[in-house]
Amino acid sequence: MDEGKLEQIRQLLLKIKVDLQEQEKNFKEDANPVELDQTKVGRISRMDAMQIQQMALDASRRRQLQLVKADSALKRIESSDYGYCLSCDEEIDIRRLMVDPSNTLCIICAEKMDA
């Protein structure tokens, strides 16, 4: 992979990381426990609030996983291991990396894992 594309991907990963950290920061500021007082909120409303809270927690877990993947990709760039499949050690197609720069598998190995 040429240095220009590698730098472009590195910048994309850094942007992804900053965006995810900002989203996580906003989530933590807005995360409030669900009020369980039936005199103030009806049962259905509480159930909706609890479901929304659970969905927000799941989204937070996904963001944290994406952050780990972005950090890992940045470390692979620094160590010159980036862009190679972790399974077969072949070069990952640049188009695949441009879609998701944290990909660690070539398309063939990824399909084998899904099968």
Biopython code that builds the backbone (N, CA, C, O; Angstrom):
import numpy as np
from Bio.PDB.StructureBuilder import StructureBuilder

atoms = [
    (1, "MET", "N", (0.851, -1.173, 0.000)),
    (1, "MET", "CA", (0.000, 0.000, 0.000)),
    (1, "MET", "C", (0.897, 1.236, 0.000)),
    (1, "MET", "O", (1.897, 1.297, 0.716)),
    (2, "ASP", "N", (0.520, 2.218, -0.816)),
    (2, "ASP", "CA", (1.372, 3.405, -0.890)),
    (2, "ASP", "C", (1.165, 4.305, 0.335)),
    (2, "ASP", "O", (0.138, 4.241, 1.011)),
    (3, "GLU", "N", (2.151, 5.125, 0.590)),
    (3, "GLU", "CA", (2.153, 5.990, 1.789)),
    (3, "GLU", "C", (0.981, 6.962, 1.811)),
    (3, "GLU", "O", (0.450, 7.256, 2.882)),
    (4, "GLY", "N", (0.565, 7.468, 0.650)),
    (4, "GLY", "CA", (-0.557, 8.404, 0.586)),
    (4, "GLY", "C", (-1.856, 7.765, 1.064)),
    (4, "GLY", "O", (-2.590, 8.354, 1.858)),
    (5, "LYS", "N", (-2.133, 6.560, 0.580)),
    (5, "LYS", "CA", (-3.351, 5.837, 1.004)),
    (5, "LYS", "C", (-3.267, 5.493, 2.489)),
    (5, "LYS", "O", (-4.255, 5.601, 3.216)),
    (6, "LEU", "N", (-2.094, 5.081, 2.927)),
    (6, "LEU", "CA", (-1.912, 4.728, 4.333)),
    (6, "LEU", "C", (-2.176, 5.940, 5.232)),
    (6, "LEU", "O", (-2.820, 5.813, 6.274)),
    (7, "GLU", "N", (-1.686, 7.096, 4.835)),
    (7, "GLU", "CA", (-1.920, 8.315, 5.614)),
    (7, "GLU", "C", (-3.397, 8.701, 5.580)),
    (7, "GLU", "O", (-3.947, 9.160, 6.581)),
    (8, "GLN", "N", (-4.028, 8.515, 4.437)),
    (8, "GLN", "CA", (-5.465, 8.802, 4.320)),
    (8, "GLN", "C", (-6.262, 7.911, 5.283)),
    (8, "GLN", "O", (-7.179, 8.378, 5.959)),
    (9, "ILE", "N", (-5.907, 6.656, 5.334)),
    (9, "ILE", "CA", (-6.596, 5.728, 6.235)),
    (9, "ILE", "C", (-6.300, 6.077, 7.692)),
    (9, "ILE", "O", (-7.191, 6.011, 8.539)),
    (10, "ARG", "N", (-5.069, 6.441, 7.982)),
    (10, "ARG", "CA", (-4.712, 6.832, 9.354)),
    (10, "ARG", "C", (-5.538, 8.033, 9.794)),
    (10, "ARG", "O", (-6.032, 8.063, 10.921)),
    (11, "GLN", "N", (-5.692, 9.013, 8.929)),
    (11, "GLN", "CA", (-6.506, 10.188, 9.252)),
    (11, "GLN", "C", (-7.969, 9.809, 9.442)),
    (11, "GLN", "O", (-8.643, 10.332, 10.330)),
    (12, "LEU", "N", (-8.458, 8.897, 8.605)),
    (12, "LEU", "CA", (-9.838, 8.417, 8.738)),
    (12, "LEU", "C", (-10.031, 7.717, 10.082)),
    (12, "LEU", "O", (-11.039, 7.934, 10.755)),
    (13, "LEU", "N", (-9.077, 6.885, 10.471)),
    (13, "LEU", "CA", (-9.158, 6.189, 11.765)),
    (13, "LEU", "C", (-9.127, 7.179, 12.926)),
    (13, "LEU", "O", (-9.863, 7.017, 13.899)),
    (14, "LEU", "N", (-8.287, 8.193, 12.830)),
    (14, "LEU", "CA", (-8.238, 9.201, 13.896)),
    (14, "LEU", "C", (-9.554, 9.958, 13.995)),
    (14, "LEU", "O", (-10.011, 10.263, 15.097)),
    (15, "LYS", "N", (-10.168, 10.265, 12.855)),
    (15, "LYS", "CA", (-11.471, 10.954, 12.857)),
    (15, "LYS", "C", (-12.543, 10.059, 13.471)),
    (15, "LYS", "O", (-13.348, 10.512, 14.284)),
    (16, "ILE", "N", (-12.548, 8.790, 13.081)),
    (16, "ILE", "CA", (-13.506, 7.833, 13.641)),
    (16, "ILE", "C", (-13.348, 7.773, 15.157)),
    (16, "ILE", "O", (-14.332, 7.782, 15.896)),
    (17, "LYS", "N", (-12.111, 7.711, 15.602)),
    (17, "LYS", "CA", (-11.827, 7.619, 17.039)),
    (17, "LYS", "C", (-12.346, 8.855, 17.779)),
    (17, "LYS", "O", (-12.987, 8.730, 18.822)),
    (18, "VAL", "N", (-12.073, 10.042, 17.244)),
    (18, "VAL", "CA", (-12.546, 11.283, 17.876)),
    (18, "VAL", "C", (-14.072, 11.317, 17.904)),
    (18, "VAL", "O", (-14.665, 11.680, 18.920)),
    (19, "ASP", "N", (-14.709, 10.942, 16.794)),
    (19, "ASP", "CA", (-16.179, 10.939, 16.738)),
    (19, "ASP", "C", (-16.774, 9.980, 17.770)),
    (19, "ASP", "O", (-17.731, 10.320, 18.467)),
    (20, "LEU", "N", (-16.202, 8.785, 17.860)),
    (20, "LEU", "CA", (-16.703, 7.801, 18.826)),
    (20, "LEU", "C", (-16.509, 8.279, 20.261)),
    (20, "LEU", "O", (-17.392, 8.102, 21.101)),
    (21, "GLN", "N", (-15.359, 8.882, 20.545)),
    (21, "GLN", "CA", (-15.107, 9.387, 21.890)),
    (21, "GLN", "C", (-16.085, 10.503, 22.239)),
    (21, "GLN", "O", (-16.551, 10.582, 23.376)),
    (22, "GLU", "N", (-16.403, 11.363, 21.277)),
    (22, "GLU", "CA", (-17.360, 12.444, 21.510)),
    (22, "GLU", "C", (-18.761, 11.880, 21.768)),
    (22, "GLU", "O", (-19.464, 12.339, 22.668)),
    (23, "GLN", "N", (-19.157, 10.891, 20.981)),
    (23, "GLN", "CA", (-20.457, 10.255, 21.183)),
    (23, "GLN", "C", (-20.534, 9.603, 22.559)),
    (23, "GLN", "O", (-21.549, 9.701, 23.249)),
    (24, "GLU", "N", (-19.463, 8.947, 22.943)),
    (24, "GLU", "CA", (-19.436, 8.275, 24.249)),
    (24, "GLU", "C", (-19.490, 9.294, 25.380)),
    (24, "GLU", "O", (-20.160, 9.074, 26.389)),
    (25, "LYS", "N", (-18.793, 10.394, 25.211)),
    (25, "LYS", "CA", (-18.823, 11.462, 26.216)),
    (25, "LYS", "C", (-20.241, 12.011, 26.366)),
    (25, "LYS", "O", (-20.718, 12.209, 27.483)),
    (26, "ASN", "N", (-20.913, 12.257, 25.238)),
    (26, "ASN", "CA", (-22.295, 12.746, 25.278)),
    (26, "ASN", "C", (-23.226, 11.726, 25.915)),
    (26, "ASN", "O", (-24.136, 12.092, 26.659)),
    (27, "PHE", "N", (-22.999, 10.440, 25.624)),
    (27, "PHE", "CA", (-23.824, 9.394, 26.211)),
    (27, "PHE", "C", (-23.683, 9.388, 27.734)),
    (27, "PHE", "O", (-24.679, 9.304, 28.453)),
    (28, "LYS", "N", (-22.462, 9.477, 28.213)),
    (28, "LYS", "CA", (-22.235, 9.428, 29.658)),
    (28, "LYS", "C", (-22.819, 10.644, 30.362)),
    (28, "LYS", "O", (-23.267, 10.549, 31.504)),
    (29, "GLU", "N", (-22.815, 11.787, 29.680)),
    (29, "GLU", "CA", (-23.409, 12.988, 30.277)),
    (29, "GLU", "C", (-24.928, 12.868, 30.349)),
    (29, "GLU", "O", (-25.552, 13.370, 31.284)),
    (30, "ASP", "N", (-25.525, 12.196, 29.349)),
    (30, "ASP", "CA", (-26.983, 12.100, 29.272)),
    (30, "ASP", "C", (-27.553, 10.856, 29.944)),
    (30, "ASP", "O", (-28.769, 10.744, 30.098)),
    (31, "ALA", "N", (-26.700, 9.924, 30.345)),
    (31, "ALA", "CA", (-27.183, 8.669, 30.928)),
    (31, "ALA", "C", (-27.710, 8.911, 32.331)),
    (31, "ALA", "O", (-26.964, 9.233, 33.255)),
    (32, "ASN", "N", (-28.993, 8.749, 32.458)),
    (32, "ASN", "CA", (-29.640, 8.904, 33.760)),
    (32, "ASN", "C", (-30.374, 7.626, 34.100)),
    (32, "ASN", "O", (-30.908, 6.970, 33.206)),
    (33, "PRO", "N", (-30.415, 7.254, 35.367)),
    (33, "PRO", "CA", (-31.181, 6.072, 35.750)),
    (33, "PRO", "C", (-32.668, 6.289, 35.489)),
    (33, "PRO", "O", (-33.169, 7.411, 35.555)),
    (34, "VAL", "N", (-33.351, 5.207, 35.197)),
    (34, "VAL", "CA", (-34.793, 5.272, 34.961)),
    (34, "VAL", "C", (-35.499, 5.457, 36.291)),
    (34, "VAL", "O", (-35.232, 4.746, 37.260)),
    (35, "GLU", "N", (-36.402, 6.422, 36.319)),
    (35, "GLU", "CA", (-37.184, 6.694, 37.534)),
    (35, "GLU", "C", (-38.241, 5.609, 37.695)),
    (35, "GLU", "O", (-38.987, 5.325, 36.757)),
    (36, "LEU", "N", (-38.309, 5.011, 38.857)),
    (36, "LEU", "CA", (-39.241, 3.916, 39.091)),
    (36, "LEU", "C", (-40.458, 4.326, 39.933)),
    (36, "LEU", "O", (-41.212, 3.460, 40.378)),
    (37, "ASP", "N", (-40.652, 5.580, 40.147)),
    (37, "ASP", "CA", (-41.763, 6.086, 40.948)),
    (37, "ASP", "C", (-43.041, 6.047, 40.121)),
    (37, "ASP", "O", (-43.183, 6.813, 39.168)),
    (38, "GLN", "N", (-43.986, 5.150, 40.480)),
    (38, "GLN", "CA", (-45.217, 4.989, 39.711)),
    (38, "GLN", "C", (-46.133, 6.206, 39.820)),
    (38, "GLN", "O", (-46.988, 6.404, 38.957)),
    (39, "THR", "N", (-45.978, 7.007, 40.840)),
    (39, "THR", "CA", (-46.851, 8.177, 40.970)),
    (39, "THR", "C", (-46.488, 9.249, 39.949)),
    (39, "THR", "O", (-47.327, 10.081, 39.607)),
    (40, "LYS", "N", (-45.242, 9.242, 39.456)),
    (40, "LYS", "CA", (-44.817, 10.257, 38.491)),
    (40, "LYS", "C", (-44.872, 9.745, 37.046)),
    (40, "LYS", "O", (-45.172, 10.505, 36.126)),
    (41, "VAL", "N", (-44.586, 8.470, 36.857)),
    (41, "VAL", "CA", (-44.508, 7.910, 35.514)),
    (41, "VAL", "C", (-45.288, 6.607, 35.488)),
    (41, "VAL", "O", (-45.192, 5.797, 36.409)),
    (42, "GLY", "N", (-46.068, 6.409, 34.416)),
    (42, "GLY", "CA", (-46.840, 5.174, 34.283)),
    (42, "GLY", "C", (-45.959, 3.995, 33.963)),
    (42, "GLY", "O", (-44.800, 4.143, 33.576)),
    (43, "ARG", "N", (-46.540, 2.806, 34.135)),
    (43, "ARG", "CA", (-45.793, 1.574, 33.930)),
    (43, "ARG", "C", (-45.283, 1.447, 32.494)),
    (43, "ARG", "O", (-44.132, 1.067, 32.281)),
    (44, "ILE", "N", (-46.122, 1.759, 31.515)),
    (44, "ILE", "CA", (-45.719, 1.665, 30.112)),
    (44, "ILE", "C", (-44.594, 2.657, 29.812)),
    (44, "ILE", "O", (-43.641, 2.328, 29.105)),
    (45, "SER", "N", (-44.709, 3.855, 30.345)),
    (45, "SER", "CA", (-43.677, 4.863, 30.123)),
    (45, "SER", "C", (-42.349, 4.423, 30.728)),
    (45, "SER", "O", (-41.293, 4.640, 30.133)),
    (46, "ARG", "N", (-42.397, 3.807, 31.904)),
    (46, "ARG", "CA", (-41.181, 3.305, 32.531)),
    (46, "ARG", "C", (-40.571, 2.188, 31.700)),
    (46, "ARG", "O", (-39.353, 2.117, 31.538)),
    (47, "MET", "N", (-41.433, 1.305, 31.169)),
    (47, "MET", "CA", (-40.937, 0.209, 30.335)),
    (47, "MET", "C", (-40.281, 0.775, 29.078)),
    (47, "MET", "O", (-39.226, 0.297, 28.662)),
    (48, "ASP", "N", (-40.896, 1.783, 28.474)),
    (48, "ASP", "CA", (-40.286, 2.428, 27.310)),
    (48, "ASP", "C", (-38.950, 3.051, 27.678)),
    (48, "ASP", "O", (-37.974, 2.904, 26.943)),
    (49, "ALA", "N", (-38.898, 3.738, 28.797)),
    (49, "ALA", "CA", (-37.660, 4.387, 29.237)),
    (49, "ALA", "C", (-36.574, 3.352, 29.495)),
    (49, "ALA", "O", (-35.413, 3.569, 29.151)),
    (50, "MET", "N", (-36.948, 2.227, 30.100)),
    (50, "MET", "CA", (-35.969, 1.174, 30.367)),
    (50, "MET", "C", (-35.466, 0.557, 29.060)),
    (50, "MET", "O", (-34.285, 0.235, 28.937)),
    (51, "GLN", "N", (-36.366, 0.395, 28.088)),
    (51, "GLN", "CA", (-35.955, -0.154, 26.802)),
    (51, "GLN", "C", (-35.011, 0.815, 26.083)),
    (51, "GLN", "O", (-34.006, 0.390, 25.513)),
    (52, "ILE", "N", (-35.324, 2.088, 26.107)),
    (52, "ILE", "CA", (-34.472, 3.095, 25.486)),
    (52, "ILE", "C", (-33.107, 3.124, 26.164)),
    (52, "ILE", "O", (-32.074, 3.230, 25.503)),
    (53, "GLN", "N", (-33.118, 3.029, 27.498)),
    (53, "GLN", "CA", (-31.861, 3.021, 28.242)),
    (53, "GLN", "C", (-31.017, 1.800, 27.860)),
    (53, "GLN", "O", (-29.801, 1.910, 27.706)),
    (54, "GLN", "N", (-31.653, 0.650, 27.710)),
    (54, "GLN", "CA", (-30.932, -0.573, 27.345)),
    (54, "GLN", "C", (-30.356, -0.462, 25.938)),
    (54, "GLN", "O", (-29.233, -0.898, 25.686)),
    (55, "MET", "N", (-31.127, 0.121, 25.022)),
    (55, "MET", "CA", (-30.630, 0.312, 23.659)),
    (55, "MET", "C", (-29.435, 1.270, 23.652)),
    (55, "MET", "O", (-28.487, 1.078, 22.890)),
    (56, "ALA", "N", (-29.480, 2.291, 24.494)),
    (56, "ALA", "CA", (-28.371, 3.243, 24.590)),
    (56, "ALA", "C", (-27.124, 2.556, 25.157)),
    (56, "ALA", "O", (-26.010, 2.832, 24.713)),
    (57, "LEU", "N", (-27.305, 1.672, 26.126)),
    (57, "LEU", "CA", (-26.169, 0.923, 26.683)),
    (57, "LEU", "C", (-25.555, -0.005, 25.633)),
    (57, "LEU", "O", (-24.334, -0.136, 25.549)),
    (58, "ASP", "N", (-26.415, -0.649, 24.832)),
    (58, "ASP", "CA", (-25.906, -1.506, 23.756)),
    (58, "ASP", "C", (-25.126, -0.687, 22.736)),
    (58, "ASP", "O", (-24.071, -1.119, 22.270)),
    (59, "ALA", "N", (-25.631, 0.482, 22.387)),
    (59, "ALA", "CA", (-24.925, 1.361, 21.449)),
    (59, "ALA", "C", (-23.575, 1.782, 22.035)),
    (59, "ALA", "O", (-22.585, 1.873, 21.308)),
    (60, "SER", "N", (-23.533, 2.036, 23.333)),
    (60, "SER", "CA", (-22.289, 2.401, 23.996)),
    (60, "SER", "C", (-21.283, 1.259, 23.925)),
    (60, "SER", "O", (-20.098, 1.492, 23.688)),
    (61, "ARG", "N", (-21.739, 0.039, 24.127)),
    (61, "ARG", "CA", (-20.848, -1.125, 24.032)),
    (61, "ARG", "C", (-20.292, -1.270, 22.611)),
    (61, "ARG", "O", (-19.115, -1.584, 22.431)),
    (62, "ARG", "N", (-21.138, -1.041, 21.611)),
    (62, "ARG", "CA", (-20.670, -1.117, 20.223)),
    (62, "ARG", "C", (-19.636, -0.029, 19.934)),
    (62, "ARG", "O", (-18.645, -0.283, 19.249)),
    (63, "ARG", "N", (-19.863, 1.185, 20.455)),
    (63, "ARG", "CA", (-18.894, 2.268, 20.265)),
    (63, "ARG", "C", (-17.561, 1.922, 20.914)),
    (63, "ARG", "O", (-16.503, 2.169, 20.337)),
    (64, "GLN", "N", (-17.613, 1.354, 22.111)),
    (64, "GLN", "CA", (-16.375, 0.973, 22.805)),
    (64, "GLN", "C", (-15.615, -0.091, 22.014)),
    (64, "GLN", "O", (-14.387, -0.050, 21.939)),
    (65, "LEU", "N", (-16.338, -1.039, 21.429)),
    (65, "LEU", "CA", (-15.698, -2.069, 20.601)),
    (65, "LEU", "C", (-15.078, -1.434, 19.359)),
    (65, "LEU", "O", (-13.971, -1.802, 18.968)),
    (66, "GLN", "N", (-15.776, -0.486, 18.736)),
    (66, "GLN", "CA", (-15.232, 0.207, 17.571)),
    (66, "GLN", "C", (-13.979, 1.002, 17.939)),
    (66, "GLN", "O", (-13.035, 1.082, 17.153)),
    (67, "LEU", "N", (-13.976, 1.584, 19.128)),
    (67, "LEU", "CA", (-12.786, 2.314, 19.583)),
    (67, "LEU", "C", (-11.589, 1.379, 19.713)),
    (67, "LEU", "O", (-10.480, 1.725, 19.306)),
    (68, "VAL", "N", (-11.808, 0.216, 20.270)),
    (68, "VAL", "CA", (-10.731, -0.770, 20.420)),
    (68, "VAL", "C", (-10.215, -1.185, 19.040)),
    (68, "VAL", "O", (-9.007, -1.305, 18.834)),
    (69, "LYS", "N", (-11.137, -1.404, 18.096)),
    (69, "LYS", "CA", (-10.735, -1.797, 16.749)),
    (69, "LYS", "C", (-9.950, -0.680, 16.054)),
    (69, "LYS", "O", (-8.969, -0.950, 15.361)),
    (70, "ALA", "N", (-10.380, 0.568, 16.238)),
    (70, "ALA", "CA", (-9.672, 1.704, 15.635)),
    (70, "ALA", "C", (-8.278, 1.840, 16.239)),
    (70, "ALA", "O", (-7.306, 2.054, 15.514)),
    (71, "ASP", "N", (-8.173, 1.716, 17.563)),
    (71, "ASP", "CA", (-6.862, 1.780, 18.223)),
    (71, "ASP", "C", (-5.940, 0.673, 17.720)),
    (71, "ASP", "O", (-4.755, 0.899, 17.472)),
    (72, "SER", "N", (-6.493, -0.509, 17.575)),
    (72, "SER", "CA", (-5.712, -1.648, 17.092)),
    (72, "SER", "C", (-5.216, -1.393, 15.671)),
    (72, "SER", "O", (-4.066, -1.693, 15.351)),
    (73, "ALA", "N", (-6.071, -0.845, 14.824)),
    (73, "ALA", "CA", (-5.668, -0.546, 13.445)),
    (73, "ALA", "C", (-4.564, 0.508, 13.426)),
    (73, "ALA", "O", (-3.614, 0.399, 12.651)),
    (74, "LEU", "N", (-4.686, 1.527, 14.274)),
    (74, "LEU", "CA", (-3.647, 2.556, 14.345)),
    (74, "LEU", "C", (-2.311, 1.969, 14.803)),
    (74, "LEU", "O", (-1.255, 2.363, 14.309)),
    (75, "LYS", "N", (-2.357, 1.034, 15.740)),
    (75, "LYS", "CA", (-1.122, 0.376, 16.197)),
    (75, "LYS", "C", (-0.509, -0.469, 15.078)),
    (75, "LYS", "O", (0.713, -0.542, 14.945)),
    (76, "ARG", "N", (-1.372, -1.111, 14.270)),
    (76, "ARG", "CA", (-0.855, -1.904, 13.142)),
    (76, "ARG", "C", (-0.209, -0.994, 12.100)),
    (76, "ARG", "O", (0.778, -1.372, 11.469)),
    (77, "ILE", "N", (-0.763, 0.205, 11.918)),
    (77, "ILE", "CA", (-0.148, 1.160, 10.988)),
    (77, "ILE", "C", (1.236, 1.533, 11.485)),
    (77, "ILE", "O", (2.189, 1.557, 10.706)),
    (78, "GLU", "N", (1.358, 1.825, 12.775)),
    (78, "GLU", "CA", (2.651, 2.208, 13.357)),
    (78, "GLU", "C", (3.687, 1.094, 13.237)),
    (78, "GLU", "O", (4.874, 1.358, 13.046)),
    (79, "SER", "N", (3.234, -0.142, 13.350)),
    (79, "SER", "CA", (4.172, -1.272, 13.310)),
    (79, "SER", "C", (4.356, -1.832, 11.896)),
    (79, "SER", "O", (5.025, -2.849, 11.714)),
    (80, "SER", "N", (3.767, -1.174, 10.905)),
    (80, "SER", "CA", (3.852, -1.591, 9.492)),
    (80, "SER", "C", (3.178, -2.933, 9.221)),
    (80, "SER", "O", (3.503, -3.594, 8.235)),
    (81, "ASP", "N", (2.252, -3.343, 10.072)),
    (81, "ASP", "CA", (1.502, -4.578, 9.864)),
    (81, "ASP", "C", (0.127, -4.321, 9.275)),
    (81, "ASP", "O", (-0.620, -5.263, 9.010)),
    (82, "TYR", "N", (-0.215, -3.058, 9.067)),
    (82, "TYR", "CA", (-1.561, -2.702, 8.624)),
    (82, "TYR", "C", (-1.777, -3.112, 7.171)),
    (82, "TYR", "O", (-0.876, -3.020, 6.337)),
    (83, "GLY", "N", (-2.993, -3.565, 6.897)),
    (83, "GLY", "CA", (-3.380, -3.888, 5.528)),
    (83, "GLY", "C", (-3.165, -5.334, 5.147)),
    (83, "GLY", "O", (-3.394, -5.724, 4.002)),
    (84, "TYR", "N", (-2.726, -6.128, 6.102)),
    (84, "TYR", "CA", (-2.516, -7.551, 5.840)),
    (84, "TYR", "C", (-3.492, -8.374, 6.677)),
    (84, "TYR", "O", (-3.735, -8.082, 7.848)),
    (85, "CYS", "N", (-4.036, -9.397, 6.054)),
    (85, "CYS", "CA", (-5.013, -10.276, 6.703)),
    (85, "CYS", "C", (-4.358, -10.989, 7.890)),
    (85, "CYS", "O", (-3.265, -11.540, 7.770)),
    (86, "LEU", "N", (-5.037, -10.968, 9.021)),
    (86, "LEU", "CA", (-4.503, -11.638, 10.209)),
    (86, "LEU", "C", (-4.595, -13.157, 10.114)),
    (86, "LEU", "O", (-3.952, -13.872, 10.882)),
    (87, "SER", "N", (-5.395, -13.648, 9.172)),
    (87, "SER", "CA", (-5.551, -15.087, 9.027)),
    (87, "SER", "C", (-4.571, -15.668, 8.005)),
    (87, "SER", "O", (-3.854, -16.624, 8.303)),
    (88, "CYS", "N", (-4.540, -15.086, 6.791)),
    (88, "CYS", "CA", (-3.719, -15.675, 5.725)),
    (88, "CYS", "C", (-2.498, -14.827, 5.378)),
    (88, "CYS", "O", (-1.660, -15.256, 4.585)),
    (89, "ASP", "N", (-2.383, -13.643, 5.952)),
    (89, "ASP", "CA", (-1.256, -12.731, 5.754)),
    (89, "ASP", "C", (-1.179, -12.149, 4.336)),
    (89, "ASP", "O", (-0.151, -11.594, 3.946)),
    (90, "GLU", "N", (-2.271, -12.279, 3.566)),
    (90, "GLU", "CA", (-2.336, -11.637, 2.250)),
    (90, "GLU", "C", (-2.767, -10.191, 2.431)),
    (90, "GLU", "O", (-3.350, -9.832, 3.454)),
    (91, "GLU", "N", (-2.476, -9.357, 1.430)),
    (91, "GLU", "CA", (-2.855, -7.950, 1.513)),
    (91, "GLU", "C", (-4.370, -7.813, 1.381)),
    (91, "GLU", "O", (-4.986, -8.445, 0.523)),
    (92, "ILE", "N", (-4.961, -6.984, 2.234)),
    (92, "ILE", "CA", (-6.403, -6.709, 2.196)),
    (92, "ILE", "C", (-6.642, -5.656, 1.119)),
    (92, "ILE", "O", (-5.914, -4.666, 1.037)),
    (93, "ASP", "N", (-7.655, -5.872, 0.302)),
    (93, "ASP", "CA", (-7.990, -4.936, -0.775)),
    (93, "ASP", "C", (-8.245, -3.545, -0.196)),
    (93, "ASP", "O", (-8.957, -3.398, 0.798)),
    (94, "ILE", "N", (-7.662, -2.536, -0.820)),
    (94, "ILE", "CA", (-7.777, -1.156, -0.346)),
    (94, "ILE", "C", (-9.236, -0.704, -0.307)),
    (94, "ILE", "O", (-9.612, 0.089, 0.555)),
    (95, "ARG", "N", (-10.054, -1.197, -1.225)),
    (95, "ARG", "CA", (-11.480, -0.822, -1.225)),
    (95, "ARG", "C", (-12.164, -1.316, 0.045)),
    (95, "ARG", "O", (-13.028, -0.632, 0.595)),
    (96, "ARG", "N", (-11.787, -2.479, 0.501)),
    (96, "ARG", "CA", (-12.349, -3.029, 1.748)),
    (96, "ARG", "C", (-11.910, -2.177, 2.938)),
    (96, "ARG", "O", (-12.702, -1.912, 3.843)),
    (97, "LEU", "N", (-10.658, -1.754, 2.932)),
    (97, "LEU", "CA", (-10.143, -0.932, 4.030)),
    (97, "LEU", "C", (-10.744, 0.475, 4.013)),
    (97, "LEU", "O", (-10.907, 1.084, 5.070)),
    (98, "MET", "N", (-11.069, 0.993, 2.845)),
    (98, "MET", "CA", (-11.675, 2.320, 2.777)),
    (98, "MET", "C", (-13.104, 2.301, 3.322)),
    (98, "MET", "O", (-13.574, 3.303, 3.861)),
    (99, "VAL", "N", (-13.794, 1.173, 3.185)),
    (99, "VAL", "CA", (-15.146, 1.045, 3.735)),
    (99, "VAL", "C", (-15.083, 0.940, 5.256)),
    (99, "VAL", "O", (-15.828, 1.619, 5.962)),
    (100, "ASP", "N", (-14.189, 0.085, 5.758)),
    (100, "ASP", "CA", (-13.989, -0.081, 7.197)),
    (100, "ASP", "C", (-12.495, -0.241, 7.445)),
    (100, "ASP", "O", (-11.947, -1.334, 7.297)),
    (101, "PRO", "N", (-11.838, 0.855, 7.822)),
    (101, "PRO", "CA", (-10.377, 0.802, 7.984)),
    (101, "PRO", "C", (-9.907, -0.084, 9.133)),
    (101, "PRO", "O", (-8.706, -0.313, 9.278)),
    (102, "SER", "N", (-10.823, -0.582, 9.945)),
    (102, "SER", "CA", (-10.417, -1.460, 11.044)),
    (102, "SER", "C", (-10.522, -2.940, 10.665)),
    (102, "SER", "O", (-10.322, -3.810, 11.512)),
    (103, "ASN", "N", (-10.838, -3.230, 9.391)),
    (103, "ASN", "CA", (-10.902, -4.625, 8.947)),
    (103, "ASN", "C", (-9.568, -5.315, 9.172)),
    (103, "ASN", "O", (-8.506, -4.745, 8.925)),
    (104, "THR", "N", (-9.641, -6.542, 9.641)),
    (104, "THR", "CA", (-8.422, -7.312, 9.902)),
    (104, "THR", "C", (-8.312, -8.542, 9.013)),
    (104, "THR", "O", (-7.296, -9.237, 9.026)),
    (105, "LEU", "N", (-9.359, -8.808, 8.241)),
    (105, "LEU", "CA", (-9.375, -9.997, 7.395)),
    (105, "LEU", "C", (-9.633, -9.620, 5.944)),
    (105, "LEU", "O", (-10.379, -8.681, 5.664)),
    (106, "CYS", "N", (-9.017, -10.351, 5.024)),
    (106, "CYS", "CA", (-9.338, -10.179, 3.609)),
    (106, "CYS", "C", (-10.746, -10.737, 3.386)),
    (106, "CYS", "O", (-11.290, -11.423, 4.251)),
    (107, "ILE", "N", (-11.321, -10.446, 2.242)),
    (107, "ILE", "CA", (-12.702, -10.858, 1.982)),
    (107, "ILE", "C", (-12.846, -12.378, 1.985)),
    (107, "ILE", "O", (-13.865, -12.899, 2.439)),
    (108, "ILE", "N", (-11.849, -13.089, 1.489)),
    (108, "ILE", "CA", (-11.924, -14.555, 1.436)),
    (108, "ILE", "C", (-11.962, -15.139, 2.844)),
    (108, "ILE", "O", (-12.794, -15.997, 3.140)),
    (109, "CYS", "N", (-11.067, -14.680, 3.709)),
    (109, "CYS", "CA", (-11.039, -15.190, 5.092)),
    (109, "CYS", "C", (-12.280, -14.758, 5.869)),
    (109, "CYS", "O", (-12.795, -15.513, 6.693)),
    (110, "ALA", "N", (-12.758, -13.544, 5.606)),
    (110, "ALA", "CA", (-13.966, -13.061, 6.289)),
    (110, "ALA", "C", (-15.161, -13.932, 5.897)),
    (110, "ALA", "O", (-15.992, -14.261, 6.743)),
    (111, "GLU", "N", (-15.249, -14.301, 4.630)),
    (111, "GLU", "CA", (-16.346, -15.171, 4.187)),
    (111, "GLU", "C", (-16.239, -16.547, 4.805)),
    (111, "GLU", "O", (-17.255, -17.153, 5.146)),
    (112, "LYS", "N", (-15.015, -17.056, 4.956)),
    (112, "LYS", "CA", (-14.812, -18.366, 5.592)),
    (112, "LYS", "C", (-15.268, -18.321, 7.048)),
    (112, "LYS", "O", (-15.859, -19.279, 7.546)),
    (113, "MET", "N", (-14.990, -17.199, 7.736)),
    (113, "MET", "CA", (-15.375, -17.065, 9.146)),
    (113, "MET", "C", (-16.891, -17.027, 9.294)),
    (113, "MET", "O", (-17.431, -17.539, 10.274)),
    (114, "ASP", "N", (-17.581, -16.423, 8.327)),
    (114, "ASP", "CA", (-19.038, -16.299, 8.399)),
    (114, "ASP", "C", (-19.742, -17.588, 8.040)),
    (114, "ASP", "O", (-20.890, -17.796, 8.434)),
    (115, "ALA", "N", (-19.076, -18.459, 7.300)),
    (115, "ALA", "CA", (-19.713, -19.690, 6.833)),
    (115, "ALA", "C", (-19.928, -20.671, 7.944)),
    (115, "ALA", "O", (-20.455, -21.759, 7.714)),
]
sb = StructureBuilder()
sb.init_structure("model")
sb.init_model(0)
sb.init_chain("A")
sb.init_seg("    ")
for serial, (resi, resn, name, xyz) in enumerate(atoms, 1):
    if name == "N":
        sb.init_residue(resn, " ", resi, " ")
    sb.init_atom(name, np.array(xyz, "f"), 0.0, 1.0, " ", f" {name:<3s}", serial, name[0])
structure = sb.get_structure()
